[in-house]
Structure formats: C-alpha cells, structure tokens
Amino acid sequence: MNAPLHKYSSSDLTVTFEPKKCINAERCARELSSVFRTSVIPWIDLEGAPMQKIIKQVRRCPSGALSCSVKETQPQSA
C-alpha cells in the first residue's frame, strides 16, 4: 500500500512526512511533543516550537521519514 507524503508548512518552514518509511513516530512525540502530537490531527504543529528546534528534531529522525526545508525570503524591492 502506498501512503502519500504529508506536508506541513508555516511561513518559514515545510516539514514532509513519509508514513511508509517511519519506524518510530513515538520518538518524535516524546522528544518534541509540542510539535509532534500522536493524538491530534494534524499531528505536526509547526507553531509548537521555534524553527531551529523543529529542524534539530527532524534531523534526528532515525528512518528518514521526516525531512524539512526552510523557505527562502525574497528581498523587498524599494
């Protein structure tokens, strides 16, 4: 069964979750429960912690099921 990718975006960050790769979602929920919530949908809340904490946790993902990208800001023209 193919599980679709799930994308969660804020104004600065996009986190992608690949359910078929995940081996231990509880780890994320335990280590950063304000963002990775197992009992609430959507289960990833990018407003739950500062961006750098979220990026750090995503990089700890043992299976590679989580990835993230920081949105580039465009300079304002005068």
CNS distance restraints for C-alpha pairs under 8 A (distance, minus, plus):
assign (resid   2 and name CA) (resid  20 and name CA) 7.32 0.50 0.50
assign (resid   3 and name CA) (resid  18 and name CA) 7.38 0.50 0.50
assign (resid   3 and name CA) (resid  19 and name CA) 6.25 0.50 0.50
assign (resid   3 and name CA) (resid  20 and name CA) 5.99 0.50 0.50
assign (resid   4 and name CA) (resid  18 and name CA) 7.02 0.50 0.50
assign (resid   4 and name CA) (resid  19 and name CA) 7.53 0.50 0.50
assign (resid   5 and name CA) (resid  16 and name CA) 6.72 0.50 0.50
assign (resid   5 and name CA) (resid  17 and name CA) 5.81 0.50 0.50
assign (resid   5 and name CA) (resid  18 and name CA) 4.98 0.50 0.50
assign (resid   5 and name CA) (resid  19 and name CA) 7.12 0.50 0.50
assign (resid   6 and name CA) (resid  16 and name CA) 5.61 0.50 0.50
assign (resid   6 and name CA) (resid  17 and name CA) 5.07 0.50 0.50
assign (resid   6 and name CA) (resid  18 and name CA) 6.56 0.50 0.50
assign (resid   7 and name CA) (resid  14 and name CA) 6.72 0.50 0.50
assign (resid   7 and name CA) (resid  15 and name CA) 5.76 0.50 0.50
assign (resid   7 and name CA) (resid  16 and name CA) 4.48 0.50 0.50
assign (resid   7 and name CA) (resid  17 and name CA) 6.40 0.50 0.50
assign (resid   8 and name CA) (resid  14 and name CA) 5.57 0.50 0.50
assign (resid   8 and name CA) (resid  15 and name CA) 5.21 0.50 0.50
assign (resid   8 and name CA) (resid  16 and name CA) 6.39 0.50 0.50
assign (resid   8 and name CA) (resid  44 and name CA) 6.95 0.50 0.50
assign (resid   8 and name CA) (resid  45 and name CA) 7.83 0.50 0.50
assign (resid   8 and name CA) (resid  46 and name CA) 7.37 0.50 0.50
assign (resid   9 and name CA) (resid  13 and name CA) 5.71 0.50 0.50
assign (resid   9 and name CA) (resid  14 and name CA) 4.25 0.50 0.50
assign (resid   9 and name CA) (resid  15 and name CA) 6.39 0.50 0.50
assign (resid   9 and name CA) (resid  46 and name CA) 7.14 0.50 0.50
assign (resid  10 and name CA) (resid  14 and name CA) 6.39 0.50 0.50
assign (resid  10 and name CA) (resid  46 and name CA) 6.33 0.50 0.50
assign (resid  10 and name CA) (resid  47 and name CA) 7.60 0.50 0.50
assign (resid  11 and name CA) (resid  71 and name CA) 7.53 0.50 0.50
assign (resid  12 and name CA) (resid  51 and name CA) 7.88 0.50 0.50
assign (resid  12 and name CA) (resid  70 and name CA) 5.84 0.50 0.50
assign (resid  12 and name CA) (resid  71 and name CA) 5.10 0.50 0.50
assign (resid  12 and name CA) (resid  72 and name CA) 7.66 0.50 0.50
assign (resid  13 and name CA) (resid  46 and name CA) 7.88 0.50 0.50
assign (resid  13 and name CA) (resid  51 and name CA) 7.22 0.50 0.50
assign (resid  13 and name CA) (resid  68 and name CA) 7.00 0.50 0.50
assign (resid  13 and name CA) (resid  69 and name CA) 5.85 0.50 0.50
assign (resid  13 and name CA) (resid  70 and name CA) 4.59 0.50 0.50
assign (resid  13 and name CA) (resid  71 and name CA) 5.65 0.50 0.50
assign (resid  14 and name CA) (resid  68 and name CA) 5.46 0.50 0.50
assign (resid  14 and name CA) (resid  69 and name CA) 5.34 0.50 0.50
assign (resid  14 and name CA) (resid  70 and name CA) 6.48 0.50 0.50
assign (resid  14 and name CA) (resid  71 and name CA) 7.41 0.50 0.50
assign (resid  15 and name CA) (resid  66 and name CA) 6.86 0.50 0.50
assign (resid  15 and name CA) (resid  67 and name CA) 5.70 0.50 0.50
assign (resid  15 and name CA) (resid  68 and name CA) 4.28 0.50 0.50
assign (resid  15 and name CA) (resid  69 and name CA) 6.66 0.50 0.50
assign (resid  16 and name CA) (resid  65 and name CA) 7.87 0.50 0.50
assign (resid  16 and name CA) (resid  66 and name CA) 5.64 0.50 0.50
assign (resid  16 and name CA) (resid  67 and name CA) 5.24 0.50 0.50
assign (resid  16 and name CA) (resid  68 and name CA) 6.03 0.50 0.50
assign (resid  17 and name CA) (resid  65 and name CA) 5.50 0.50 0.50
assign (resid  17 and name CA) (resid  66 and name CA) 4.71 0.50 0.50
assign (resid  17 and name CA) (resid  67 and name CA) 6.73 0.50 0.50
assign (resid  18 and name CA) (resid  22 and name CA) 6.71 0.50 0.50
assign (resid  18 and name CA) (resid  65 and name CA) 4.79 0.50 0.50
assign (resid  18 and name CA) (resid  66 and name CA) 6.54 0.50 0.50
assign (resid  19 and name CA) (resid  65 and name CA) 6.56 0.50 0.50
assign (resid  20 and name CA) (resid  65 and name CA) 7.66 0.50 0.50
assign (resid  21 and name CA) (resid  63 and name CA) 6.20 0.50 0.50
assign (resid  21 and name CA) (resid  64 and name CA) 6.88 0.50 0.50
assign (resid  21 and name CA) (resid  65 and name CA) 4.99 0.50 0.50
assign (resid  22 and name CA) (resid  63 and name CA) 5.85 0.50 0.50
assign (resid  22 and name CA) (resid  64 and name CA) 7.38 0.50 0.50
assign (resid  22 and name CA) (resid  65 and name CA) 5.04 0.50 0.50
assign (resid  23 and name CA) (resid  62 and name CA) 7.67 0.50 0.50
assign (resid  23 and name CA) (resid  63 and name CA) 6.13 0.50 0.50
assign (resid  24 and name CA) (resid  28 and name CA) 7.74 0.50 0.50
assign (resid  24 and name CA) (resid  62 and name CA) 7.98 0.50 0.50
assign (resid  25 and name CA) (resid  29 and name CA) 6.55 0.50 0.50
assign (resid  25 and name CA) (resid  38 and name CA) 7.90 0.50 0.50
assign (resid  26 and name CA) (resid  30 and name CA) 5.96 0.50 0.50
assign (resid  26 and name CA) (resid  38 and name CA) 7.36 0.50 0.50
assign (resid  27 and name CA) (resid  31 and name CA) 6.10 0.50 0.50
assign (resid  28 and name CA) (resid  32 and name CA) 5.85 0.50 0.50
assign (resid  28 and name CA) (resid  33 and name CA) 7.11 0.50 0.50
assign (resid  28 and name CA) (resid  36 and name CA) 5.98 0.50 0.50
assign (resid  28 and name CA) (resid  57 and name CA) 7.05 0.50 0.50
assign (resid  28 and name CA) (resid  61 and name CA) 7.47 0.50 0.50
assign (resid  29 and name CA) (resid  33 and name CA) 4.51 0.50 0.50
assign (resid  29 and name CA) (resid  34 and name CA) 7.91 0.50 0.50
assign (resid  29 and name CA) (resid  35 and name CA) 7.50 0.50 0.50
assign (resid  29 and name CA) (resid  36 and name CA) 4.67 0.50 0.50
assign (resid  29 and name CA) (resid  37 and name CA) 5.62 0.50 0.50
assign (resid  29 and name CA) (resid  38 and name CA) 6.48 0.50 0.50
assign (resid  31 and name CA) (resid  57 and name CA) 7.65 0.50 0.50
assign (resid  32 and name CA) (resid  36 and name CA) 6.12 0.50 0.50
assign (resid  32 and name CA) (resid  54 and name CA) 7.87 0.50 0.50
assign (resid  32 and name CA) (resid  57 and name CA) 7.19 0.50 0.50
assign (resid  33 and name CA) (resid  37 and name CA) 5.68 0.50 0.50
assign (resid  34 and name CA) (resid  45 and name CA) 7.38 0.50 0.50
assign (resid  34 and name CA) (resid  48 and name CA) 4.87 0.50 0.50
assign (resid  34 and name CA) (resid  49 and name CA) 6.57 0.50 0.50
assign (resid  35 and name CA) (resid  43 and name CA) 7.67 0.50 0.50
assign (resid  35 and name CA) (resid  44 and name CA) 5.41 0.50 0.50
assign (resid  35 and name CA) (resid  45 and name CA) 4.69 0.50 0.50
assign (resid  35 and name CA) (resid  46 and name CA) 5.99 0.50 0.50
assign (resid  35 and name CA) (resid  47 and name CA) 7.24 0.50 0.50
assign (resid  35 and name CA) (resid  48 and name CA) 4.74 0.50 0.50
assign (resid  35 and name CA) (resid  49 and name CA) 6.40 0.50 0.50
assign (resid  35 and name CA) (resid  54 and name CA) 7.53 0.50 0.50
assign (resid  36 and name CA) (resid  43 and name CA) 5.77 0.50 0.50
assign (resid  36 and name CA) (resid  44 and name CA) 4.85 0.50 0.50
assign (resid  36 and name CA) (resid  45 and name CA) 6.64 0.50 0.50
assign (resid  37 and name CA) (resid  41 and name CA) 7.96 0.50 0.50
assign (resid  37 and name CA) (resid  43 and name CA) 4.82 0.50 0.50
assign (resid  37 and name CA) (resid  44 and name CA) 6.28 0.50 0.50
assign (resid  37 and name CA) (resid  45 and name CA) 7.72 0.50 0.50
assign (resid  38 and name CA) (resid  43 and name CA) 5.85 0.50 0.50
assign (resid  39 and name CA) (resid  43 and name CA) 7.14 0.50 0.50
assign (resid  46 and name CA) (resid  51 and name CA) 7.66 0.50 0.50
assign (resid  46 and name CA) (resid  54 and name CA) 7.60 0.50 0.50
assign (resid  49 and name CA) (resid  53 and name CA) 6.45 0.50 0.50
assign (resid  49 and name CA) (resid  54 and name CA) 6.58 0.50 0.50
assign (resid  50 and name CA) (resid  54 and name CA) 6.59 0.50 0.50
assign (resid  51 and name CA) (resid  55 and name CA) 6.22 0.50 0.50
assign (resid  52 and name CA) (resid  56 and name CA) 6.11 0.50 0.50
assign (resid  53 and name CA) (resid  57 and name CA) 6.25 0.50 0.50
assign (resid  54 and name CA) (resid  58 and name CA) 6.14 0.50 0.50
assign (resid  55 and name CA) (resid  59 and name CA) 6.23 0.50 0.50
assign (resid  55 and name CA) (resid  68 and name CA) 6.86 0.50 0.50
assign (resid  56 and name CA) (resid  60 and name CA) 6.60 0.50 0.50
assign (resid  57 and name CA) (resid  61 and name CA) 6.88 0.50 0.50
assign (resid  58 and name CA) (resid  66 and name CA) 5.71 0.50 0.50
assign (resid  58 and name CA) (resid  67 and name CA) 6.12 0.50 0.50
assign (resid  58 and name CA) (resid  68 and name CA) 7.02 0.50 0.50
assign (resid  59 and name CA) (resid  66 and name CA) 7.77 0.50 0.50
assign (resid  59 and name CA) (resid  67 and name CA) 7.37 0.50 0.50
assign (resid  61 and name CA) (resid  65 and name CA) 6.82 0.50 0.50
assign (resid  61 and name CA) (resid  66 and name CA) 6.27 0.50 0.50
